[in-house]
Amino acid sequence: MKKRTNMAVALTIAGSDSGGGAGIQADLKTFASLGAHGTSVITCVTAQNPTAVTSVQACTTGMVRAQLEAVFAELPPLAVKTGMLFSSAIVSEVAMFLAGFPSIPVVVDPVMIATSGARLSKPAAIKTLTRQLLPLAALVTPNLPEAEALTGRQIRSVDDLRDAARRIYGLFGCPALVKGGHLPEMNEAVDFLYDGKGEWMLFAPYIKGVSTHGTGCAYSAAVAGHLALGRELHEAVAAAKNYITQAIAQCAMAGKHTVLNHSWKVSILK
């Protein structure tokens, strides 16, 4: 009998996207593409598609806790990624639980506003996230609007990216990957990583005319997936940057919308 593969387990704690492009669905596709076994804790159910979020129904904190306990009891993850947590109560519940597992790296995607413009976190949830969850994080991955909200400063240049990453580390004590995909008049998608000891600038060609729905979710999930596979933080971030760049560059069509191609590695082999 062929020996079974021992797969690394990665966990996503996030909302469900009925359109399949972001949230839990994007995270699980990413984990699978990297060869990790994906587990999930659903915090919210959303009615959404690539153009709009029409309804959000949050899970109870008791249900979130029950999911966490069920996963950790039999499938303890080697890395965790958080996405849409929505309310202060859910953020606090997740933070209190994860505080009991300090050796497990937690990648925090501070989801605040969807690409469509819909608010995905209540204002009080952001305060709880900064006070309770970020101090536990191995990495936080804000996009430009999220980084501006966390730092209280505008970001208009690559130098601003660097300053924001350093400021976030100073404010909250966690490494920061500030994503510059929305910087104006750029031909490259530039991200900046600062972990308190070293700093890295990551470049990729800026690909125009492709929907970015779900890229933030998949990027942070890819970091968590690579951490679960045993990579160091800066290596995991670099590998994740390549993953999301290829998923965008080799995007596919679903209905009338462009979607990330999580199977791009398989496509290369064909």
Secondary structure, DSSP 8 states (H G I E B T S, - for coil): --------EEEEEEEEETTSSSHHHHHHHHHHHHT-EEEEEEEEEEEEETTEEEEEEE--HHHHHHHHHHHHHHS--SEEEE----SHHHHHHHHHHHTT-TTS-EEE----B-TTS-B-S-HHHHHHIIIIIGGG-SEE---HHHHHHHHSS---SHHHHHHHHHHHHHHHSS-EEEE-TT-TT-SEEEEEEE-SS-EEEEEEE--TT---TTHHHHHHHHHHHHHHTT--HHHHHHHHHHHHHHHHHT-EEETTEEE--TTHHHHHH-
